Amino acid sequence: MSHKAVLQQWVLEALAAHGGKAERLTVAKHIWHAHQRELEGTELFYTWQYDMSWAAAELRKLGQLKPANAGPSGVWALSGDGPSLF
C-alpha cells in the first residue's frame, strides 16, 4: 500500500476514533500517537502532516469526508457516503 493510501486509512481511523469528526490537529495527534514508530522509520516522517492534508482532500473527492465548507473551519468529518476504506 502506498504511503498516501496509508495516510487515507489513518485519517479515517482517527476520525472514527473521535466520533466521526475532529479538528485537523486532533487527527494529527491521533495519527502520531498511533503510528509514531511507523512514521519515524520512513521518509514519510518528513512529509506526513502535508500528506495527511492531501489524504483528507482525496477522501473528500471519494465522498468519504464531508466538504471542507460543510462545517466549522478546521473540522474534518466523515460523510457516511461512498465506499469504506476500512
PDB file of N, CA, C and O in Angstrom:
ATOM      1  N   MET A   1       0.857  -1.177   0.000  1.00  0.00           N
ATOM      2  CA  MET A   1       0.000   0.000   0.000  1.00  0.00           C
ATOM      3  C   MET A   1       0.901   1.237   0.000  1.00  0.00           C
ATOM      4  O   MET A   1       1.884   1.292   0.739  1.00  0.00           O
ATOM      5  N   SER A   2       0.571   2.213  -0.816  1.00  0.00           N
ATOM      6  CA  SER A   2       1.384   3.422  -0.893  1.00  0.00           C
ATOM      7  C   SER A   2       1.255   4.245   0.390  1.00  0.00           C
ATOM      8  O   SER A   2       0.299   4.098   1.152  1.00  0.00           O
ATOM      9  N   HIS A   3       2.237   5.107   0.603  1.00  0.00           N
ATOM     10  CA  HIS A   3       2.204   5.960   1.791  1.00  0.00           C
ATOM     11  C   HIS A   3       0.929   6.809   1.821  1.00  0.00           C
ATOM     12  O   HIS A   3       0.326   7.003   2.877  1.00  0.00           O
ATOM     13  N   LYS A   4       0.535   7.303   0.665  1.00  0.00           N
ATOM     14  CA  LYS A   4      -0.651   8.168   0.633  1.00  0.00           C
ATOM     15  C   LYS A   4      -1.922   7.375   0.928  1.00  0.00           C
ATOM     16  O   LYS A   4      -2.833   7.888   1.578  1.00  0.00           O
ATOM     17  N   ALA A   5      -1.992   6.141   0.461  1.00  0.00           N
ATOM     18  CA  ALA A   5      -3.149   5.298   0.778  1.00  0.00           C
ATOM     19  C   ALA A   5      -3.176   4.978   2.271  1.00  0.00           C
ATOM     20  O   ALA A   5      -4.242   4.922   2.884  1.00  0.00           O
ATOM     21  N   VAL A   6      -2.006   4.773   2.843  1.00  0.00           N
ATOM     22  CA  VAL A   6      -1.916   4.511   4.284  1.00  0.00           C
ATOM     23  C   VAL A   6      -2.431   5.721   5.057  1.00  0.00           C
ATOM     24  O   VAL A   6      -3.167   5.570   6.032  1.00  0.00           O
ATOM     25  N   LEU A   7      -2.046   6.919   4.625  1.00  0.00           N
ATOM     26  CA  LEU A   7      -2.499   8.130   5.310  1.00  0.00           C
ATOM     27  C   LEU A   7      -4.012   8.273   5.217  1.00  0.00           C
ATOM     28  O   LEU A   7      -4.646   8.720   6.173  1.00  0.00           O
ATOM     29  N   GLN A   8      -4.595   7.907   4.096  1.00  0.00           N
ATOM     30  CA  GLN A   8      -6.056   7.963   3.985  1.00  0.00           C
ATOM     31  C   GLN A   8      -6.694   7.048   5.023  1.00  0.00           C
ATOM     32  O   GLN A   8      -7.651   7.429   5.698  1.00  0.00           O
ATOM     33  N   GLN A   9      -6.160   5.852   5.141  1.00  0.00           N
ATOM     34  CA  GLN A   9      -6.677   4.902   6.125  1.00  0.00           C
ATOM     35  C   GLN A   9      -6.533   5.459   7.538  1.00  0.00           C
ATOM     36  O   GLN A   9      -7.460   5.368   8.343  1.00  0.00           O
ATOM     37  N   TRP A  10      -5.375   6.034   7.835  1.00  0.00           N
ATOM     38  CA  TRP A  10      -5.134   6.576   9.171  1.00  0.00           C
ATOM     39  C   TRP A  10      -6.050   7.747   9.488  1.00  0.00           C
ATOM     40  O   TRP A  10      -6.498   7.892  10.626  1.00  0.00           O
ATOM     41  N   VAL A  11      -6.335   8.589   8.494  1.00  0.00           N
ATOM     42  CA  VAL A  11      -7.272   9.704   8.708  1.00  0.00           C
ATOM     43  C   VAL A  11      -8.658   9.155   9.039  1.00  0.00           C
ATOM     44  O   VAL A  11      -9.313   9.628   9.967  1.00  0.00           O
ATOM     45  N   LEU A  12      -9.097   8.162   8.278  1.00  0.00           N
ATOM     46  CA  LEU A  12     -10.411   7.559   8.555  1.00  0.00           C
ATOM     47  C   LEU A  12     -10.449   6.933   9.950  1.00  0.00           C
ATOM     48  O   LEU A  12     -11.432   7.082  10.676  1.00  0.00           O
ATOM     49  N   GLU A  13      -9.389   6.242  10.314  1.00  0.00           N
ATOM     50  CA  GLU A  13      -9.329   5.622  11.645  1.00  0.00           C
ATOM     51  C   GLU A  13      -9.371   6.681  12.738  1.00  0.00           C
ATOM     52  O   GLU A  13     -10.068   6.512  13.738  1.00  0.00           O
ATOM     53  N   ALA A  14      -8.634   7.769  12.558  1.00  0.00           N
ATOM     54  CA  ALA A  14      -8.613   8.835  13.556  1.00  0.00           C
ATOM     55  C   ALA A  14      -9.990   9.465  13.721  1.00  0.00           C
ATOM     56  O   ALA A  14     -10.444   9.702  14.841  1.00  0.00           O
ATOM     57  N   LEU A  15     -10.642   9.730  12.611  1.00  0.00           N
ATOM     58  CA  LEU A  15     -11.980  10.333  12.693  1.00  0.00           C
ATOM     59  C   LEU A  15     -12.973   9.372  13.335  1.00  0.00           C
ATOM     60  O   LEU A  15     -13.802   9.788  14.145  1.00  0.00           O
ATOM     61  N   ALA A  16     -12.899   8.110  12.984  1.00  0.00           N
ATOM     62  CA  ALA A  16     -13.791   7.117  13.593  1.00  0.00           C
ATOM     63  C   ALA A  16     -13.564   7.046  15.100  1.00  0.00           C
ATOM     64  O   ALA A  16     -14.515   6.904  15.868  1.00  0.00           O
ATOM     65  N   ALA A  17     -12.316   7.144  15.517  1.00  0.00           N
ATOM     66  CA  ALA A  17     -11.982   7.083  16.944  1.00  0.00           C
ATOM     67  C   ALA A  17     -12.488   8.297  17.712  1.00  0.00           C
ATOM     68  O   ALA A  17     -12.598   8.258  18.937  1.00  0.00           O
ATOM     69  N   HIS A  18     -12.795   9.367  16.999  1.00  0.00           N
ATOM     70  CA  HIS A  18     -13.272  10.590  17.645  1.00  0.00           C
ATOM     71  C   HIS A  18     -14.735  10.887  17.292  1.00  0.00           C
ATOM     72  O   HIS A  18     -15.149  12.044  17.223  1.00  0.00           O
ATOM     73  N   GLY A  19     -15.489   9.836  17.074  1.00  0.00           N
ATOM     74  CA  GLY A  19     -16.920  10.001  16.851  1.00  0.00           C
ATOM     75  C   GLY A  19     -17.307  10.486  15.473  1.00  0.00           C
ATOM     76  O   GLY A  19     -18.434  10.943  15.281  1.00  0.00           O
ATOM     77  N   GLY A  20     -16.401  10.402  14.499  1.00  0.00           N
ATOM     78  CA  GLY A  20     -16.743  10.766  13.127  1.00  0.00           C
ATOM     79  C   GLY A  20     -16.330  12.159  12.723  1.00  0.00           C
ATOM     80  O   GLY A  20     -16.437  12.513  11.549  1.00  0.00           O
ATOM     81  N   LYS A  21     -15.854  12.974  13.672  1.00  0.00           N
ATOM     82  CA  LYS A  21     -15.377  14.302  13.305  1.00  0.00           C
ATOM     83  C   LYS A  21     -14.347  14.771  14.328  1.00  0.00           C
ATOM     84  O   LYS A  21     -14.399  14.407  15.503  1.00  0.00           O
ATOM     85  N   ALA A  22     -13.415  15.584  13.850  1.00  0.00           N
ATOM     86  CA  ALA A  22     -12.372  16.100  14.732  1.00  0.00           C
ATOM     87  C   ALA A  22     -11.649  17.240  14.030  1.00  0.00           C
ATOM     88  O   ALA A  22     -11.667  17.347  12.804  1.00  0.00           O
ATOM     89  N   GLU A  23     -11.014  18.088  14.831  1.00  0.00           N
ATOM     90  CA  GLU A  23     -10.180  19.140  14.264  1.00  0.00           C
ATOM     91  C   GLU A  23      -8.935  18.504  13.646  1.00  0.00           C
ATOM     92  O   GLU A  23      -8.505  17.424  14.052  1.00  0.00           O
ATOM     93  N   ARG A  24      -8.377  19.181  12.677  1.00  0.00           N
ATOM     94  CA  ARG A  24      -7.186  18.690  11.983  1.00  0.00           C
ATOM     95  C   ARG A  24      -6.074  18.350  12.974  1.00  0.00           C
ATOM     96  O   ARG A  24      -5.414  17.320  12.832  1.00  0.00           O
ATOM     97  N   LEU A  25      -5.862  19.197  13.965  1.00  0.00           N
ATOM     98  CA  LEU A  25      -4.820  18.957  14.956  1.00  0.00           C
ATOM     99  C   LEU A  25      -5.080  17.674  15.745  1.00  0.00           C
ATOM    100  O   LEU A  25      -4.146  16.932  16.050  1.00  0.00           O
ATOM    101  N   THR A  26      -6.327  17.416  16.069  1.00  0.00           N
ATOM    102  CA  THR A  26      -6.685  16.193  16.792  1.00  0.00           C
ATOM    103  C   THR A  26      -6.399  14.964  15.939  1.00  0.00           C
ATOM    104  O   THR A  26      -5.919  13.948  16.444  1.00  0.00           O
ATOM    105  N   VAL A  27      -6.694  15.059  14.646  1.00  0.00           N
ATOM    106  CA  VAL A  27      -6.387  13.956  13.728  1.00  0.00           C
ATOM    107  C   VAL A  27      -4.880  13.725  13.691  1.00  0.00           C
ATOM    108  O   VAL A  27      -4.424  12.584  13.751  1.00  0.00           O
ATOM    109  N   ALA A  28      -4.110  14.801  13.593  1.00  0.00           N
ATOM    110  CA  ALA A  28      -2.650  14.677  13.551  1.00  0.00           C
ATOM    111  C   ALA A  28      -2.121  14.043  14.838  1.00  0.00           C
ATOM    112  O   ALA A  28      -1.262  13.163  14.782  1.00  0.00           O
ATOM    113  N   LYS A  29      -2.617  14.473  15.984  1.00  0.00           N
ATOM    114  CA  LYS A  29      -2.175  13.898  17.259  1.00  0.00           C
ATOM    115  C   LYS A  29      -2.512  12.417  17.336  1.00  0.00           C
ATOM    116  O   LYS A  29      -1.698  11.613  17.791  1.00  0.00           O
ATOM    117  N   HIS A  30      -3.701  12.060  16.895  1.00  0.00           N
ATOM    118  CA  HIS A  30      -4.109  10.653  16.913  1.00  0.00           C
ATOM    119  C   HIS A  30      -3.167   9.818  16.046  1.00  0.00           C
ATOM    120  O   HIS A  30      -2.689   8.765  16.466  1.00  0.00           O
ATOM    121  N   ILE A  31      -2.910  10.300  14.841  1.00  0.00           N
ATOM    122  CA  ILE A  31      -2.021   9.566  13.937  1.00  0.00           C
ATOM    123  C   ILE A  31      -0.628   9.446  14.551  1.00  0.00           C
ATOM    124  O   ILE A  31      -0.019   8.378  14.490  1.00  0.00           O
ATOM    125  N   TRP A  32      -0.124  10.513  15.133  1.00  0.00           N
ATOM    126  CA  TRP A  32       1.206  10.471  15.732  1.00  0.00           C
ATOM    127  C   TRP A  32       1.259   9.448  16.865  1.00  0.00           C
ATOM    128  O   TRP A  32       2.189   8.645  16.934  1.00  0.00           O
ATOM    129  N   HIS A  33       0.267   9.477  17.748  1.00  0.00           N
ATOM    130  CA  HIS A  33       0.274   8.548  18.878  1.00  0.00           C
ATOM    131  C   HIS A  33       0.110   7.091  18.425  1.00  0.00           C
ATOM    132  O   HIS A  33       0.699   6.185  19.015  1.00  0.00           O
ATOM    133  N   ALA A  34      -0.674   6.878  17.398  1.00  0.00           N
ATOM    134  CA  ALA A  34      -0.939   5.512  16.939  1.00  0.00           C
ATOM    135  C   ALA A  34       0.156   4.962  16.021  1.00  0.00           C
ATOM    136  O   ALA A  34       0.351   3.749  15.952  1.00  0.00           O
ATOM    137  N   HIS A  35       0.871   5.844  15.318  1.00  0.00           N
ATOM    138  CA  HIS A  35       1.772   5.378  14.263  1.00  0.00           C
ATOM    139  C   HIS A  35       3.159   6.019  14.318  1.00  0.00           C
ATOM    140  O   HIS A  35       3.864   6.052  13.309  1.00  0.00           O
ATOM    141  N   GLN A  36       3.547   6.518  15.462  1.00  0.00           N
ATOM    142  CA  GLN A  36       4.830   7.207  15.591  1.00  0.00           C
ATOM    143  C   GLN A  36       5.997   6.364  15.098  1.00  0.00           C
ATOM    144  O   GLN A  36       6.833   6.844  14.332  1.00  0.00           O
ATOM    145  N   ARG A  37       6.058   5.129  15.527  1.00  0.00           N
ATOM    146  CA  ARG A  37       7.179   4.263  15.121  1.00  0.00           C
ATOM    147  C   ARG A  37       7.208   4.032  13.619  1.00  0.00           C
ATOM    148  O   ARG A  37       8.275   4.017  13.006  1.00  0.00           O
ATOM    149  N   GLU A  38       6.032   3.852  13.028  1.00  0.00           N
ATOM    150  CA  GLU A  38       5.964   3.655  11.581  1.00  0.00           C
ATOM    151  C   GLU A  38       6.420   4.911  10.838  1.00  0.00           C
ATOM    152  O   GLU A  38       7.100   4.826   9.815  1.00  0.00           O
ATOM    153  N   LEU A  39       6.041   6.068  11.359  1.00  0.00           N
ATOM    154  CA  LEU A  39       6.424   7.327  10.726  1.00  0.00           C
ATOM    155  C   LEU A  39       7.917   7.594  10.852  1.00  0.00           C
ATOM    156  O   LEU A  39       8.558   8.023   9.893  1.00  0.00           O
ATOM    157  N   GLU A  40       8.462   7.343  12.016  1.00  0.00           N
ATOM    158  CA  GLU A  40       9.871   7.633  12.249  1.00  0.00           C
ATOM    159  C   GLU A  40      10.800   6.761  11.405  1.00  0.00           C
ATOM    160  O   GLU A  40      11.942   7.144  11.151  1.00  0.00           O
ATOM    161  N   GLY A  41      10.339   5.631  10.981  1.00  0.00           N
ATOM    162  CA  GLY A  41      11.189   4.722  10.231  1.00  0.00           C
ATOM    163  C   GLY A  41      11.168   4.909   8.727  1.00  0.00           C
ATOM    164  O   GLY A  41      11.759   4.109   8.002  1.00  0.00           O
ATOM    165  N   THR A  42      10.497   5.952   8.240  1.00  0.00           N
ATOM    166  CA  THR A  42      10.367   6.128   6.794  1.00  0.00           C
ATOM    167  C   THR A  42      10.562   7.590   6.403  1.00  0.00           C
ATOM    168  O   THR A  42      10.636   8.473   7.257  1.00  0.00           O
ATOM    169  N   GLU A  43      10.643   7.823   5.102  1.00  0.00           N
ATOM    170  CA  GLU A  43      10.717   9.198   4.606  1.00  0.00           C
ATOM    171  C   GLU A  43       9.406   9.937   4.843  1.00  0.00           C
ATOM    172  O   GLU A  43       9.372  11.167   4.810  1.00  0.00           O
ATOM    173  N   LEU A  44       8.355   9.214   5.076  1.00  0.00           N
ATOM    174  CA  LEU A  44       7.064   9.825   5.389  1.00  0.00           C
ATOM    175  C   LEU A  44       7.155  10.701   6.636  1.00  0.00           C
ATOM    176  O   LEU A  44       6.359  11.624   6.808  1.00  0.00           O
ATOM    177  N   PHE A  45       8.116  10.414   7.498  1.00  0.00           N
ATOM    178  CA  PHE A  45       8.325  11.206   8.711  1.00  0.00           C
ATOM    179  C   PHE A  45       8.427  12.695   8.398  1.00  0.00           C
ATOM    180  O   PHE A  45       7.961  13.527   9.176  1.00  0.00           O
ATOM    181  N   TYR A  46       9.033  13.033   7.264  1.00  0.00           N
ATOM    182  CA  TYR A  46       9.268  14.426   6.918  1.00  0.00           C
ATOM    183  C   TYR A  46       8.080  15.097   6.239  1.00  0.00           C
ATOM    184  O   TYR A  46       8.027  16.324   6.153  1.00  0.00           O
ATOM    185  N   THR A  47       7.131  14.306   5.760  1.00  0.00           N
ATOM    186  CA  THR A  47       6.028  14.877   4.981  1.00  0.00           C
ATOM    187  C   THR A  47       4.642  14.474   5.477  1.00  0.00           C
ATOM    188  O   THR A  47       3.646  14.875   4.875  1.00  0.00           O
ATOM    189  N   TRP A  48       4.545  13.699   6.551  1.00  0.00           N
ATOM    190  CA  TRP A  48       3.273  13.073   6.880  1.00  0.00           C
ATOM    191  C   TRP A  48       2.162  14.070   7.158  1.00  0.00           C
ATOM    192  O   TRP A  48       1.010  13.784   6.832  1.00  0.00           O
ATOM    193  N   GLN A  49       2.448  15.226   7.743  1.00  0.00           N
ATOM    194  CA  GLN A  49       1.370  16.174   8.020  1.00  0.00           C
ATOM    195  C   GLN A  49       0.831  16.796   6.726  1.00  0.00           C
ATOM    196  O   GLN A  49      -0.376  16.993   6.583  1.00  0.00           O
ATOM    197  N   TYR A  50       1.718  17.098   5.800  1.00  0.00           N
ATOM    198  CA  TYR A  50       1.269  17.560   4.485  1.00  0.00           C
ATOM    199  C   TYR A  50       0.470  16.454   3.805  1.00  0.00           C
ATOM    200  O   TYR A  50      -0.613  16.698   3.273  1.00  0.00           O
ATOM    201  N   ASP A  51       1.008  15.243   3.825  1.00  0.00           N
ATOM    202  CA  ASP A  51       0.338  14.112   3.191  1.00  0.00           C
ATOM    203  C   ASP A  51      -1.008  13.813   3.842  1.00  0.00           C
ATOM    204  O   ASP A  51      -1.933  13.357   3.169  1.00  0.00           O
ATOM    205  N   MET A  52      -1.126  14.065   5.151  1.00  0.00           N
ATOM    206  CA  MET A  52      -2.396  13.880   5.846  1.00  0.00           C
ATOM    207  C   MET A  52      -3.453  14.834   5.267  1.00  0.00           C
ATOM    208  O   MET A  52      -4.600  14.441   5.059  1.00  0.00           O
ATOM    209  N   SER A  53      -3.060  16.080   5.012  1.00  0.00           N
ATOM    210  CA  SER A  53      -3.987  17.047   4.416  1.00  0.00           C
ATOM    211  C   SER A  53      -4.359  16.637   3.000  1.00  0.00           C
ATOM    212  O   SER A  53      -5.516  16.758   2.597  1.00  0.00           O
ATOM    213  N   TRP A  54      -3.369  16.148   2.237  1.00  0.00           N
ATOM    214  CA  TRP A  54      -3.646  15.649   0.898  1.00  0.00           C
ATOM    215  C   TRP A  54      -4.632  14.484   0.982  1.00  0.00           C
ATOM    216  O   TRP A  54      -5.568  14.406   0.186  1.00  0.00           O
ATOM    217  N   ALA A  55      -4.427  13.583   1.940  1.00  0.00           N
ATOM    218  CA  ALA A  55      -5.304  12.423   2.101  1.00  0.00           C
ATOM    219  C   ALA A  55      -6.730  12.870   2.379  1.00  0.00           C
ATOM    220  O   ALA A  55      -7.677  12.297   1.842  1.00  0.00           O
ATOM    221  N   ALA A  56      -6.889  13.891   3.218  1.00  0.00           N
ATOM    222  CA  ALA A  56      -8.232  14.401   3.509  1.00  0.00           C
ATOM    223  C   ALA A  56      -8.888  14.951   2.247  1.00  0.00           C
ATOM    224  O   ALA A  56     -10.077  14.727   2.019  1.00  0.00           O
ATOM    225  N   ALA A  57      -8.126  15.664   1.430  1.00  0.00           N
ATOM    226  CA  ALA A  57      -8.680  16.192   0.180  1.00  0.00           C
ATOM    227  C   ALA A  57      -9.110  15.060  -0.750  1.00  0.00           C
ATOM    228  O   ALA A  57     -10.169  15.133  -1.374  1.00  0.00           O
ATOM    229  N   GLU A  58      -8.294  14.022  -0.841  1.00  0.00           N
ATOM    230  CA  GLU A  58      -8.656  12.870  -1.679  1.00  0.00           C
ATOM    231  C   GLU A  58      -9.888  12.155  -1.130  1.00  0.00           C
ATOM    232  O   GLU A  58     -10.745  11.718  -1.898  1.00  0.00           O
ATOM    233  N   LEU A  59      -9.978  12.035   0.187  1.00  0.00           N
ATOM    234  CA  LEU A  59     -11.144  11.392   0.795  1.00  0.00           C
ATOM    235  C   LEU A  59     -12.410  12.208   0.544  1.00  0.00           C
ATOM    236  O   LEU A  59     -13.495  11.638   0.421  1.00  0.00           O
ATOM    237  N   ARG A  60     -12.287  13.528   0.466  1.00  0.00           N
ATOM    238  CA  ARG A  60     -13.438  14.363   0.110  1.00  0.00           C
ATOM    239  C   ARG A  60     -13.881  14.053  -1.320  1.00  0.00           C
ATOM    240  O   ARG A  60     -15.076  13.929  -1.589  1.00  0.00           O
ATOM    241  N   LYS A  61     -12.911  13.928  -2.241  1.00  0.00           N
ATOM    242  CA  LYS A  61     -13.236  13.611  -3.636  1.00  0.00           C
ATOM    243  C   LYS A  61     -13.936  12.257  -3.756  1.00  0.00           C
ATOM    244  O   LYS A  61     -14.799  12.069  -4.614  1.00  0.00           O
ATOM    245  N   LEU A  62     -13.552  11.311  -2.881  1.00  0.00           N
ATOM    246  CA  LEU A  62     -14.156   9.980  -2.886  1.00  0.00           C
ATOM    247  C   LEU A  62     -15.491   9.926  -2.146  1.00  0.00           C
ATOM    248  O   LEU A  62     -16.164   8.895  -2.149  1.00  0.00           O
ATOM    249  N   GLY A  63     -15.873  11.031  -1.515  1.00  0.00           N
ATOM    250  CA  GLY A  63     -17.125  11.074  -0.775  1.00  0.00           C
ATOM    251  C   GLY A  63     -17.020  10.522   0.636  1.00  0.00           C
ATOM    252  O   GLY A  63     -18.038  10.342   1.305  1.00  0.00           O
ATOM    253  N   GLN A  64     -15.800  10.248   1.102  1.00  0.00           N
ATOM    254  CA  GLN A  64     -15.613   9.701   2.445  1.00  0.00           C
ATOM    255  C   GLN A  64     -15.694  10.779   3.530  1.00  0.00           C
ATOM    256  O   GLN A  64     -16.146  10.511   4.643  1.00  0.00           O
ATOM    257  N   LEU A  65     -15.254  11.998   3.200  1.00  0.00           N
ATOM    258  CA  LEU A  65     -15.319  13.117   4.134  1.00  0.00           C
ATOM    259  C   LEU A  65     -16.280  14.160   3.599  1.00  0.00           C
ATOM    260  O   LEU A  65     -16.452  14.304   2.389  1.00  0.00           O
ATOM    261  N   LYS A  66     -16.901  14.881   4.511  1.00  0.00           N
ATOM    262  CA  LYS A  66     -17.771  15.987   4.119  1.00  0.00           C
ATOM    263  C   LYS A  66     -16.924  17.089   3.499  1.00  0.00           C
ATOM    264  O   LYS A  66     -15.737  17.203   3.807  1.00  0.00           O
ATOM    265  N   PRO A  67     -17.519  17.903   2.629  1.00  0.00           N
ATOM    266  CA  PRO A  67     -16.768  19.021   2.045  1.00  0.00           C
ATOM    267  C   PRO A  67     -16.208  19.935   3.140  1.00  0.00           C
ATOM    268  O   PRO A  67     -16.769  20.036   4.232  1.00  0.00           O
ATOM    269  N   ALA A  68     -15.106  20.586   2.829  1.00  0.00           N
ATOM    270  CA  ALA A  68     -14.429  21.448   3.801  1.00  0.00           C
ATOM    271  C   ALA A  68     -15.337  22.568   4.299  1.00  0.00           C
ATOM    272  O   ALA A  68     -15.193  23.024   5.434  1.00  0.00           O
ATOM    273  N   ASN A  69     -16.261  23.011   3.467  1.00  0.00           N
ATOM    274  CA  ASN A  69     -17.144  24.123   3.856  1.00  0.00           C
ATOM    275  C   ASN A  69     -18.458  23.641   4.475  1.00  0.00           C
ATOM    276  O   ASN A  69     -19.381  24.438   4.650  1.00  0.00           O
ATOM    277  N   ALA A  70     -18.558  22.362   4.806  1.00  0.00           N
ATOM    278  CA  ALA A  70     -19.810  21.807   5.334  1.00  0.00           C
ATOM    279  C   ALA A  70     -19.919  21.921   6.851  1.00  0.00           C
ATOM    280  O   ALA A  70     -20.931  21.523   7.428  1.00  0.00           O
ATOM    281  N   GLY A  71     -18.907  22.450   7.490  1.00  0.00           N
ATOM    282  CA  GLY A  71     -18.933  22.554   8.948  1.00  0.00           C
ATOM    283  C   GLY A  71     -17.989  23.635   9.412  1.00  0.00           C
ATOM    284  O   GLY A  71     -17.537  24.460   8.618  1.00  0.00           O
ATOM    285  N   PRO A  72     -17.691  23.634  10.694  1.00  0.00           N
ATOM    286  CA  PRO A  72     -16.778  24.644  11.228  1.00  0.00           C
ATOM    287  C   PRO A  72     -15.397  24.540  10.582  1.00  0.00           C
ATOM    288  O   PRO A  72     -14.961  23.457  10.192  1.00  0.00           O
ATOM    289  N   SER A  73     -14.730  25.662  10.477  1.00  0.00           N
ATOM    290  CA  SER A  73     -13.398  25.705   9.889  1.00  0.00           C
ATOM    291  C   SER A  73     -12.430  24.804  10.650  1.00  0.00           C
ATOM    292  O   SER A  73     -12.367  24.841  11.879  1.00  0.00           O
ATOM    293  N   GLY A  74     -11.678  23.997   9.905  1.00  0.00           N
ATOM    294  CA  GLY A  74     -10.668  23.140  10.514  1.00  0.00           C
ATOM    295  C   GLY A  74     -11.178  21.825  11.065  1.00  0.00           C
ATOM    296  O   GLY A  74     -10.400  21.039  11.605  1.00  0.00           O
ATOM    297  N   VAL A  75     -12.475  21.573  10.937  1.00  0.00           N
ATOM    298  CA  VAL A  75     -13.050  20.317  11.433  1.00  0.00           C
ATOM    299  C   VAL A  75     -13.270  19.388  10.249  1.00  0.00           C
ATOM    300  O   VAL A  75     -13.934  19.745   9.276  1.00  0.00           O
ATOM    301  N   TRP A  76     -12.709  18.206  10.345  1.00  0.00           N
ATOM    302  CA  TRP A  76     -12.895  17.171   9.330  1.00  0.00           C
ATOM    303  C   TRP A  76     -13.967  16.219   9.831  1.00  0.00           C
ATOM    304  O   TRP A  76     -13.984  15.873  11.013  1.00  0.00           O
ATOM    305  N   ALA A  77     -14.865  15.789   8.944  1.00  0.00           N
ATOM    306  CA  ALA A  77     -15.960  14.913   9.354  1.00  0.00           C
ATOM    307  C   ALA A  77     -16.213  13.829   8.314  1.00  0.00           C
ATOM    308  O   ALA A  77     -16.170  14.078   7.109  1.00  0.00           O
ATOM    309  N   LEU A  78     -16.475  12.627   8.802  1.00  0.00           N
ATOM    310  CA  LEU A  78     -16.858  11.527   7.926  1.00  0.00           C
ATOM    311  C   LEU A  78     -18.203  11.848   7.314  1.00  0.00           C
ATOM    312  O   LEU A  78     -19.068  12.431   7.968  1.00  0.00           O
ATOM    313  N   SER A  79     -18.381  11.466   6.057  1.00  0.00           N
ATOM    314  CA  SER A  79     -19.642  11.761   5.383  1.00  0.00           C
ATOM    315  C   SER A  79     -20.659  10.648   5.550  1.00  0.00           C
ATOM    316  O   SER A  79     -21.864  10.893   5.517  1.00  0.00           O
ATOM    317  N   GLY A  80     -20.184   9.436   5.728  1.00  0.00           N
ATOM    318  CA  GLY A  80     -21.102   8.304   5.779  1.00  0.00           C
ATOM    319  C   GLY A  80     -21.470   7.817   4.392  1.00  0.00           C
ATOM    320  O   GLY A  80     -22.207   6.841   4.251  1.00  0.00           O
ATOM    321  N   ASP A  81     -20.958   8.495   3.351  1.00  0.00           N
ATOM    322  CA  ASP A  81     -21.230   8.118   1.959  1.00  0.00           C
ATOM    323  C   ASP A  81     -19.981   7.513   1.346  1.00  0.00           C
ATOM    324  O   ASP A  81     -18.885   7.636   1.893  1.00  0.00           O
ATOM    325  N   GLY A  82     -20.151   6.870   0.228  1.00  0.00           N
ATOM    326  CA  GLY A  82     -19.012   6.352  -0.510  1.00  0.00           C
ATOM    327  C   GLY A  82     -18.505   5.043   0.067  1.00  0.00           C
ATOM    328  O   GLY A  82     -18.900   4.635   1.158  1.00  0.00           O
ATOM    329  N   PRO A  83     -17.627   4.394  -0.677  1.00  0.00           N
ATOM    330  CA  PRO A  83     -17.085   3.115  -0.214  1.00  0.00           C
ATOM    331  C   PRO A  83     -16.151   3.318   0.971  1.00  0.00           C
ATOM    332  O   PRO A  83     -15.419   4.306   1.030  1.00  0.00           O
ATOM    333  N   SER A  84     -16.179   2.412   1.882  1.00  0.00           N
ATOM    334  CA  SER A  84     -15.328   2.494   3.062  1.00  0.00           C
ATOM    335  C   SER A  84     -13.943   1.955   2.754  1.00  0.00           C
ATOM    336  O   SER A  84     -13.796   0.984   2.011  1.00  0.00           O
ATOM    337  N   LEU A  85     -12.929   2.589   3.326  1.00  0.00           N
ATOM    338  CA  LEU A  85     -11.562   2.101   3.173  1.00  0.00           C
ATOM    339  C   LEU A  85     -11.162   1.210   4.330  1.00  0.00           C
ATOM    340  O   LEU A  85     -10.018   0.759   4.389  1.00  0.00           O
ATOM    341  N   PHE A  86     -12.070   0.944   5.248  1.00  0.00           N
ATOM    342  CA  PHE A  86     -11.745   0.087   6.400  1.00  0.00           C
ATOM    343  C   PHE A  86     -11.724  -1.353   5.970  1.00  0.00           C
ATOM    344  O   PHE A  86     -11.471  -2.238   6.788  1.00  0.00           O
TER     345      PHE A  86
END
